[in-house]
Amino acid sequence: MNDLLRGEIYLTAEIITGLLIAEVILRLKIPDAIMKHFAPKNIPPVTALAVAVSAGSSKAGAAVISSSLSRGEISEASALWSVLMLPLPSYLRRWPSTFALSLGMAGKAGGIFAVSLLARSILRFMIALHFLRRENRNKTFQTHNADSFPKARNYFTLHSLTKTLPIAWIFFALAYILVPFADGIMREIFADGDTFLPLAGWAVSAASIGHVNAALSIAGGAIHSGELSVSQGVFSLILGSGLGTVTRILRQNAGYYYGLFDGRTATRMLMMNFATIIPLIVINLIFAGLALSL
């Protein structure tokens, strides 16, 4: 209970801090002053800034998008595609250490697994970028109207937060309570599997649902002992990671989506998150499965 309360407090602090930072950024017209010379064509300057900010924190980047959306500076569709672009910068910053760890723990299979995750993240970023450009085709982005800031700011902080924060608390609590049960059930189901993968492969997949480091260590040991081939190890890691996507998205994103955006927009963001990542996971599995069958 104490951990749940601590998590709720951190979530609230992150949301409010992110919104305050976004407020300052937008009031100072930083997107227009800096990003208008660097943002690609048909990309709102605020999106380019949010992507840059998300290298440090994707939640801070989402707060920038949320504040801009609340002012009517970007459309809801632009906000949806922009938010889907935010995970990549922070992942790129972490990826070298992820790759080194994967390679060290599971050898070639771990390295291939890490590269496949990077490719999947880049592909989703490119998909979101494509649709964002299409949404803003032939649009000219105007300089912020400073006269509208006080009204927009007061409405957002005093009115919207009273609606969004309680929803964020509920979703965080649900994820905190239910996700461990879902992870446990999925691990039990796949750990008992005995089909086209050896038992060790299903153990890797089951572990990957909960914690990738545990899966990498199991995969490394199974490959070195001859229980798994490299291709089986890669497939098992990708399968477990894909199966754990649902719980990870709910655990990592639902809380701050509903804390930063209204309920309808936050729900659409979650659905778009699933709709863009699941096909890429399936494609990833197909290629891994083809390698498995060779």
PyMOL commands that set and color helices and strands:
alter all, ss='L'
color gray80, all
select helices_A, chain A and resi 2-27+30-37+45-53+58-70+76-85+87-135+146-191+199-210+212-225+230-243+245-252+254-260+263-293
alter helices_A, ss='H'
color red, helices_A
deselect
rebuild
show_as cartoon
